[in-house]
């Protein structure tokens, strides 16, 4: 019998992807505005990078360890 249940980390990954998309949209809005705060832009870019790293780490944790 095959286990087709979703991985427990999948919900967390989905939530992080949604937050990453929202931060990306905020960055685009800041960059297109006339008077943007460079410090805020830098903070959002750093947050976006941290979210991306977290997503990749969780996705790697979902992969089974294969000993070759």
Order of alpha helices (4+ residues) and beta strands (2+ residues): alpha-alpha
